[in-house]
Amino acid sequence: MAVRSIEEARVEAVKRLEVLKVHENVLREFREEEKLNRSERLGILYWLNDEEQAMAKEFEEKHEAVVYHVIHQHTNIGEMYSLLYVSLEDGEWCIDREDLASGQALAYVINKTMPDCSEFGSIGVEPCNGGIVRTW
């Protein structure tokens, strides 16, 4: 397992966005401007607001990772932000990409309503309307 640079992790993140079949603007903005998008409801795309950008940046710095997309949703257990990310450790990059192809993404889920319930894990995802929806 090797530790990669942020630039290498960003290249891997683009590959993952391609696997997820996001809208071409999401790919272009991430690749050329380092701009993150978030998906809501049925995959509708938005740019992150200042608070959401700070949340993603803090996660990246704390966990040595690159966030490549955010899924926002309101659930019966709170307001959730699923941060899809690439770790700088490349040991499982190939497996992570294969998991994406079968509808499973590595994520850190922030529960804004109950922050103590935020956690790392895998979530179900699928492309929808140019964005990404969480399926489980």
CYANA upper distance limits for C-alpha pairs under 8 A (distance plus 0.5 A):
  1 MET  CA     89 GLU  CA      6.96
  1 MET  CA     90 ASP  CA      6.45
  1 MET  CA     91 GLY  CA      4.96
  2 ALA  CA     89 GLU  CA      6.18
  2 ALA  CA     90 ASP  CA      6.23
  2 ALA  CA     91 GLY  CA      7.18
  3 VAL  CA     88 LEU  CA      5.99
  3 VAL  CA     89 GLU  CA      5.00
  3 VAL  CA     90 ASP  CA      6.83
  4 ARG  CA      8 GLU  CA      6.57
  4 ARG  CA      9 ALA  CA      7.11
  4 ARG  CA     88 LEU  CA      5.57
  4 ARG  CA     89 GLU  CA      6.62
  4 ARG  CA     90 ASP  CA      7.17
  5 SER  CA      9 ALA  CA      6.81
  5 SER  CA     88 LEU  CA      7.10
  6 ILE  CA     10 ARG  CA      6.61
  6 ILE  CA     65 ALA  CA      8.18
  6 ILE  CA     66 VAL  CA      7.51
  6 ILE  CA     88 LEU  CA      7.35
  7 GLU  CA     11 VAL  CA      6.92
  8 GLU  CA     12 GLU  CA      6.89
  9 ALA  CA     13 ALA  CA      6.59
  9 ALA  CA     65 ALA  CA      8.19
  9 ALA  CA     66 VAL  CA      6.96
  9 ALA  CA     86 VAL  CA      6.66
  9 ALA  CA     87 SER  CA      7.67
  9 ALA  CA     88 LEU  CA      6.57
 10 ARG  CA     14 VAL  CA      6.82
 10 ARG  CA     31 ARG  CA      8.26
 10 ARG  CA     66 VAL  CA      7.11
 10 ARG  CA     68 TYR  CA      8.35
 10 ARG  CA     86 VAL  CA      8.37
 11 VAL  CA     15 LYS  CA      7.06
 12 GLU  CA     16 ARG  CA      6.90
 12 GLU  CA     86 VAL  CA      7.76
 12 GLU  CA     93 TRP  CA      8.33
 13 ALA  CA     17 LEU  CA      6.75
 13 ALA  CA     66 VAL  CA      8.01
 13 ALA  CA     67 VAL  CA      8.39
 13 ALA  CA     68 TYR  CA      6.34
 13 ALA  CA     85 TYR  CA      7.90
 13 ALA  CA     86 VAL  CA      6.76
 14 VAL  CA     18 GLU  CA      6.70
 14 VAL  CA     27 LEU  CA      7.18
 14 VAL  CA     30 PHE  CA      8.06
 14 VAL  CA     31 ARG  CA      7.36
 14 VAL  CA     68 TYR  CA      8.23
 15 LYS  CA     19 VAL  CA      6.81
 16 ARG  CA     20 LEU  CA      6.76
 16 ARG  CA     97 ARG  CA      6.68
 16 ARG  CA    100 LEU  CA      7.80
 17 LEU  CA     21 LYS  CA      6.81
 17 LEU  CA     22 VAL  CA      6.59
 17 LEU  CA     27 LEU  CA      7.23
 17 LEU  CA     68 TYR  CA      8.03
 18 GLU  CA     22 VAL  CA      7.06
 18 GLU  CA     27 LEU  CA      8.01
 19 VAL  CA     97 ARG  CA      7.95
 19 VAL  CA    100 LEU  CA      7.33
 19 VAL  CA    101 ALA  CA      6.69
 20 LEU  CA    100 LEU  CA      7.45
 20 LEU  CA    101 ALA  CA      7.73
 20 LEU  CA    126 GLU  CA      7.47
 20 LEU  CA    127 PRO  CA      6.37
 20 LEU  CA    132 ILE  CA      7.96
 21 LYS  CA    127 PRO  CA      6.71
 21 LYS  CA    130 GLY  CA      7.73
 22 VAL  CA     26 VAL  CA      6.93
 22 VAL  CA     27 LEU  CA      7.59
 22 VAL  CA    127 PRO  CA      7.06
 22 VAL  CA    130 GLY  CA      5.26
 22 VAL  CA    131 GLY  CA      5.77
 22 VAL  CA    132 ILE  CA      7.60
 23 HIS  CA     27 LEU  CA      7.36
 23 HIS  CA    129 ASN  CA      8.38
 23 HIS  CA    130 GLY  CA      4.73
 23 HIS  CA    131 GLY  CA      7.03
 24 GLU  CA     28 ARG  CA      6.64
 25 ASN  CA     29 GLU  CA      6.38
 26 VAL  CA     30 PHE  CA      6.58
 26 VAL  CA     36 LEU  CA      8.11
 26 VAL  CA     37 ASN  CA      7.02
 27 LEU  CA     31 ARG  CA      6.46
 28 ARG  CA     32 GLU  CA      6.21
 28 ARG  CA     33 GLU  CA      8.09
 29 GLU  CA     33 GLU  CA      5.58
 29 GLU  CA     34 GLU  CA      6.73
 29 GLU  CA     35 LYS  CA      5.77
 29 GLU  CA     36 LEU  CA      7.83
 30 PHE  CA     34 GLU  CA      4.88
 30 PHE  CA     35 LYS  CA      5.27
 30 PHE  CA     36 LEU  CA      6.45
 30 PHE  CA     68 TYR  CA      7.89
 31 ARG  CA     35 LYS  CA      8.40
 35 LYS  CA     47 TRP  CA      8.27
 36 LEU  CA     47 TRP  CA      6.93
 36 LEU  CA     48 LEU  CA      7.00
 36 LEU  CA     53 GLN  CA      8.47
 36 LEU  CA     67 VAL  CA      8.43
 36 LEU  CA     68 TYR  CA      6.85
 36 LEU  CA     69 HIS  CA      6.46
 36 LEU  CA     70 VAL  CA      8.06
 37 ASN  CA     45 LEU  CA      6.94
 37 ASN  CA     46 TYR  CA      6.15
 37 ASN  CA     47 TRP  CA      5.17
 37 ASN  CA     48 LEU  CA      6.47
 37 ASN  CA     69 HIS  CA      6.27
 37 ASN  CA     70 VAL  CA      6.95
 38 ARG  CA     45 LEU  CA      6.19
 38 ARG  CA     46 TYR  CA      5.83
 38 ARG  CA     47 TRP  CA      6.56
 38 ARG  CA     48 LEU  CA      6.79
 38 ARG  CA     69 HIS  CA      6.44
 38 ARG  CA     70 VAL  CA      4.93
 38 ARG  CA     71 ILE  CA      5.84
 38 ARG  CA     72 HIS  CA      7.17
 38 ARG  CA    131 GLY  CA      8.25
 39 SER  CA     43 GLY  CA      5.40
 39 SER  CA     44 ILE  CA      5.79
 39 SER  CA     45 LEU  CA      5.21
 39 SER  CA     46 TYR  CA      6.93
 39 SER  CA     69 HIS  CA      8.45
 39 SER  CA     70 VAL  CA      6.87
 39 SER  CA     71 ILE  CA      5.32
 39 SER  CA     72 HIS  CA      6.65
 39 SER  CA    131 GLY  CA      5.96
 39 SER  CA    132 ILE  CA      6.31
 39 SER  CA    133 VAL  CA      7.39
 40 GLU  CA     44 ILE  CA      5.77
 40 GLU  CA     45 LEU  CA      7.11
 40 GLU  CA     46 TYR  CA      8.34
 40 GLU  CA     71 ILE  CA      6.63
 40 GLU  CA     72 HIS  CA      5.77
 40 GLU  CA     73 GLN  CA      6.64
 40 GLU  CA    132 ILE  CA      8.48
 40 GLU  CA    133 VAL  CA      7.73
 41 ARG  CA     72 HIS  CA      8.30
 41 ARG  CA     73 GLN  CA      7.22
 41 ARG  CA    133 VAL  CA      7.46
 42 LEU  CA    128 CYS  CA      6.79
 42 LEU  CA    129 ASN  CA      7.39
 42 LEU  CA    131 GLY  CA      8.39
 42 LEU  CA    132 ILE  CA      8.23
 42 LEU  CA    133 VAL  CA      6.72
 43 GLY  CA    127 PRO  CA      7.70
 43 GLY  CA    128 CYS  CA      5.47
 43 GLY  CA    129 ASN  CA      5.86
 43 GLY  CA    130 GLY  CA      6.94
 43 GLY  CA    131 GLY  CA      4.69
 43 GLY  CA    132 ILE  CA      5.34
 43 GLY  CA    133 VAL  CA      5.79
 44 ILE  CA    128 CYS  CA      8.47
 44 ILE  CA    129 ASN  CA      6.89
 44 ILE  CA    130 GLY  CA      7.72
 44 ILE  CA    131 GLY  CA      6.44
 45 LEU  CA    130 GLY  CA      7.84
 45 LEU  CA    131 GLY  CA      6.32
 48 LEU  CA     52 GLU  CA      6.00
 48 LEU  CA     53 GLN  CA      6.29
 49 ASN  CA     53 GLN  CA      6.64
 50 ASP  CA     54 ALA  CA      6.70
 51 GLU  CA     55 MET  CA      6.73
 52 GLU  CA     56 ALA  CA      6.77
 53 GLN  CA     57 LYS  CA      6.61
 54 ALA  CA     58 GLU  CA      6.49
 55 MET  CA     59 PHE  CA      6.79
 56 ALA  CA     60 GLU  CA      6.72
 56 ALA  CA     67 VAL  CA      7.06
 56 ALA  CA     83 LEU  CA      7.82
 57 LYS  CA     61 GLU  CA      6.74
 58 GLU  CA     62 LYS  CA      6.55
 59 PHE  CA     63 HIS  CA      6.40
 59 PHE  CA     64 GLU  CA      8.43
 59 PHE  CA     65 ALA  CA      8.04
 60 GLU  CA     64 GLU  CA      5.86
 60 GLU  CA     65 ALA  CA      5.20
 60 GLU  CA     66 VAL  CA      6.12
 60 GLU  CA     67 VAL  CA      7.14
 61 GLU  CA     65 ALA  CA      7.59
 63 HIS  CA     87 SER  CA      8.29
 64 GLU  CA     87 SER  CA      6.88
 64 GLU  CA     88 LEU  CA      6.44
 65 ALA  CA     85 TYR  CA      6.85
 65 ALA  CA     86 VAL  CA      5.98
 65 ALA  CA     87 SER  CA      4.83
 65 ALA  CA     88 LEU  CA      5.91
 66 VAL  CA     85 TYR  CA      5.83
 66 VAL  CA     86 VAL  CA      5.66
 66 VAL  CA     87 SER  CA      7.01
 66 VAL  CA     88 LEU  CA      8.04
 67 VAL  CA     83 LEU  CA      6.74
 67 VAL  CA     84 LEU  CA      6.17
 67 VAL  CA     85 TYR  CA      4.62
 67 VAL  CA     86 VAL  CA      6.95
 68 TYR  CA     83 LEU  CA      8.16
 68 TYR  CA     84 LEU  CA      6.38
 68 TYR  CA     85 TYR  CA      6.12
 68 TYR  CA     86 VAL  CA      8.03
 69 HIS  CA     83 LEU  CA      6.72
 69 HIS  CA     84 LEU  CA      5.81
 69 HIS  CA     85 TYR  CA      7.81
 70 VAL  CA     81 TYR  CA      6.95
 70 VAL  CA     82 SER  CA      6.05
 70 VAL  CA     83 LEU  CA      5.25
 70 VAL  CA     84 LEU  CA      6.57
 71 ILE  CA     80 MET  CA      8.46
 71 ILE  CA     81 TYR  CA      6.15
 71 ILE  CA     82 SER  CA      5.48
 71 ILE  CA     83 LEU  CA      7.20
 71 ILE  CA     84 LEU  CA      8.46
 71 ILE  CA    132 ILE  CA      7.55
 71 ILE  CA    133 VAL  CA      7.48
 71 ILE  CA    134 ARG  CA      7.69
 72 HIS  CA     79 GLU  CA      8.10
 72 HIS  CA     80 MET  CA      6.25
 72 HIS  CA     81 TYR  CA      5.15
 72 HIS  CA     82 SER  CA      6.95
 73 GLN  CA     79 GLU  CA      6.47
 73 GLN  CA     80 MET  CA      5.81
 73 GLN  CA     81 TYR  CA      7.17
 74 HIS  CA     78 GLY  CA      6.46
 74 HIS  CA     79 GLU  CA      4.93
 74 HIS  CA     80 MET  CA      6.59
 75 THR  CA     79 GLU  CA      6.57
 75 THR  CA     80 MET  CA      7.71
 77 ILE  CA    113 THR  CA      8.34
 78 GLY  CA    111 ASN  CA      6.72
 78 GLY  CA    112 LYS  CA      7.29
 78 GLY  CA    113 THR  CA      5.47
 78 GLY  CA    114 MET  CA      7.32
 79 GLU  CA    111 ASN  CA      6.28
 79 GLU  CA    112 LYS  CA      5.88
 79 GLU  CA    113 THR  CA      6.15
 80 MET  CA    109 VAL  CA      7.05
 80 MET  CA    110 ILE  CA      6.11
 80 MET  CA    111 ASN  CA      5.18
 80 MET  CA    112 LYS  CA      6.59
 80 MET  CA    113 THR  CA      8.36
 81 TYR  CA    109 VAL  CA      6.07
 81 TYR  CA    110 ILE  CA      5.55
 81 TYR  CA    111 ASN  CA      7.10
 81 TYR  CA    112 LYS  CA      8.08
 82 SER  CA    107 ALA  CA      6.49
 82 SER  CA    108 TYR  CA      6.28
 82 SER  CA    109 VAL  CA      4.77
 82 SER  CA    110 ILE  CA      6.80
 83 LEU  CA    107 ALA  CA      5.81
 83 LEU  CA    108 TYR  CA      5.67
 83 LEU  CA    109 VAL  CA      6.58
 83 LEU  CA    110 ILE  CA      8.20
 84 LEU  CA    105 ALA  CA      7.43
 84 LEU  CA    106 LEU  CA      6.67
 84 LEU  CA    107 ALA  CA      5.12
 84 LEU  CA    108 TYR  CA      7.28
 85 TYR  CA    106 LEU  CA      7.29
 85 TYR  CA    107 ALA  CA      6.68
 85 TYR  CA    108 TYR  CA      8.23
 86 VAL  CA     93 TRP  CA      8.33
 92 GLU  CA     96 ASP  CA      6.48
 93 TRP  CA     97 ARG  CA      6.75
 94 CYS  CA     98 GLU  CA      6.79
 95 ILE  CA     99 ASP  CA      6.60
 96 ASP  CA    100 LEU  CA      6.80
 96 ASP  CA    105 ALA  CA      7.59
 96 ASP  CA    106 LEU  CA      7.49
 97 ARG  CA    101 ALA  CA      6.96
 98 GLU  CA    102 SER  CA      7.13
 99 ASP  CA    103 GLY  CA      6.85
 99 ASP  CA    104 GLN  CA      5.54
 99 ASP  CA    105 ALA  CA      6.93
100 LEU  CA    104 GLN  CA      5.36
100 LEU  CA    105 ALA  CA      5.83
100 LEU  CA    125 VAL  CA      8.23
103 GLY  CA    124 GLY  CA      6.03
103 GLY  CA    125 VAL  CA      5.54
103 GLY  CA    126 GLU  CA      6.27
104 GLN  CA    122 SER  CA      6.79
104 GLN  CA    123 ILE  CA      6.10
104 GLN  CA    124 GLY  CA      5.11
104 GLN  CA    125 VAL  CA      6.25
105 ALA  CA    122 SER  CA      5.85
105 ALA  CA    123 ILE  CA      5.87
105 ALA  CA    124 GLY  CA      6.81
105 ALA  CA    125 VAL  CA      7.01
106 LEU  CA    120 PHE  CA      8.24
106 LEU  CA    121 GLY  CA      6.49
106 LEU  CA    122 SER  CA      5.14
106 LEU  CA    123 ILE  CA      7.12
107 ALA  CA    120 PHE  CA      6.40
107 ALA  CA    121 GLY  CA      6.12
107 ALA  CA    122 SER  CA      6.30
107 ALA  CA    123 ILE  CA      7.22
108 TYR  CA    118 SER  CA      7.89
108 TYR  CA    119 GLU  CA      6.16
108 TYR  CA    120 PHE  CA      4.84
108 TYR  CA    121 GLY  CA      6.85
109 VAL  CA    118 SER  CA      5.99
109 VAL  CA    119 GLU  CA      5.95
109 VAL  CA    120 PHE  CA      6.80
109 VAL  CA    121 GLY  CA      8.19
110 ILE  CA    115 PRO  CA      7.15
110 ILE  CA    117 CYS  CA      8.12
110 ILE  CA    118 SER  CA      5.04
110 ILE  CA    119 GLU  CA      7.26
111 ASN  CA    115 PRO  CA      5.57
111 ASN  CA    116 ASP  CA      8.15
111 ASN  CA    117 CYS  CA      6.58
111 ASN  CA    118 SER  CA      5.57
114 MET  CA    118 SER  CA      8.00
123 ILE  CA    134 ARG  CA      7.42
123 ILE  CA    135 THR  CA      7.93
123 ILE  CA    136 TRP  CA      6.31
124 GLY  CA    134 ARG  CA      6.07
124 GLY  CA    135 THR  CA      5.30
124 GLY  CA    136 TRP  CA      5.32
125 VAL  CA    132 ILE  CA      6.98
125 VAL  CA    133 VAL  CA      6.06
125 VAL  CA    134 ARG  CA      5.03
125 VAL  CA    135 THR  CA      5.83
125 VAL  CA    136 TRP  CA      7.93
126 GLU  CA    132 ILE  CA      6.10
126 GLU  CA    133 VAL  CA      6.06
126 GLU  CA    134 ARG  CA      7.24
126 GLU  CA    135 THR  CA      7.56
127 PRO  CA    131 GLY  CA      6.29
127 PRO  CA    132 ILE  CA      5.00
127 PRO  CA    133 VAL  CA      6.82
128 CYS  CA    132 ILE  CA      5.95
128 CYS  CA    133 VAL  CA      6.83
